[in-house]
Amino acid sequence: MQFGMMDGSGIGYGMMFMGLIFWILVIIGLVLLIKYLWESGGARKEQESALEILKKKYARGEISKEEFEEKRKDLL
């Protein structure tokens, strides 16, 4: 009694197809990992807002309180 392809060729093609899918997923995963590491590693840093820069200058003593208040009002 034979049920379909009993010579095993159907199983061979199925395994070959699954292997191909596996390697495609591995390559996609590696590309996404490299992209994530590249972007989080400093290739694309967010810029500080002007108010944050102003606060840092005031904290370091580079500008007086009056200058800080005046420039903060301009920014807001």
C-alpha positions as CSV (number, residue, x, y, z in Angstrom):
1,M,0.0,0.0,0.0
2,Q,1.5,3.3,-1.0
3,F,0.3,6.7,0.3
4,G,1.7,9.4,-1.9
5,M,5.5,9.6,-2.4
6,M,7.0,6.8,-0.4
7,D,10.5,7.2,-1.9
8,G,11.2,10.1,0.5
9,S,11.6,12.9,-2.1
10,G,8.7,14.9,-0.6
11,I,10.4,14.9,2.8
12,G,13.7,15.9,1.3
13,Y,12.3,18.9,-0.4
14,G,10.4,19.9,2.7
15,M,13.6,19.7,4.8
16,M,15.5,21.7,2.2
17,F,12.8,24.4,2.2
18,M,12.8,24.5,6.0
19,G,16.6,24.9,6.0
20,L,16.3,27.8,3.5
21,I,13.7,29.5,5.7
22,F,15.9,29.0,8.7
23,W,18.9,30.7,7.1
24,I,16.8,33.6,5.8
25,L,15.5,34.2,9.3
26,V,19.1,34.0,10.7
27,I,20.3,36.6,8.2
28,I,17.4,38.9,8.9
29,G,18.0,38.6,12.6
30,L,21.7,39.5,12.2
31,V,20.8,42.5,10.0
32,L,18.3,43.8,12.6
33,L,20.8,43.2,15.5
34,I,23.5,45.1,13.6
35,K,21.1,48.0,12.9
36,Y,20.0,48.2,16.5
37,L,23.6,48.2,17.8
38,W,24.7,50.8,15.3
39,E,21.8,53.2,16.2
40,S,22.1,52.7,20.0
41,G,25.9,53.0,19.9
42,G,26.0,56.7,19.2
43,A,25.5,56.9,15.4
44,R,22.3,58.8,16.0
45,K,22.3,60.7,19.3
46,E,19.4,62.8,20.3
47,Q,20.2,66.5,20.6
48,E,19.7,68.3,23.9
49,S,17.0,71.0,24.0
50,A,18.1,74.6,24.4
51,L,16.6,74.7,27.8
52,E,18.7,71.7,29.0
53,I,21.8,73.4,27.7
54,L,20.9,76.6,29.4
55,K,20.3,74.8,32.7
56,K,23.7,73.1,32.4
57,K,25.4,76.5,31.8
58,Y,23.8,78.0,34.8
59,A,24.7,74.9,37.0
60,R,28.3,75.3,35.9
61,G,28.3,79.0,36.8
62,E,28.9,80.2,33.2
63,I,25.9,82.5,33.3
64,S,24.3,84.5,36.2
65,K,20.8,83.9,37.6
66,E,19.6,87.1,35.8
67,E,20.9,85.8,32.5
68,F,19.4,82.4,33.1
69,E,16.0,83.9,33.9
70,E,16.1,86.2,30.9
71,K,17.1,83.5,28.4
72,R,14.6,81.0,29.9
73,K,11.8,83.5,29.3
74,D,12.9,83.9,25.7
75,L,12.9,80.1,25.2
76,L,9.5,79.6,26.8
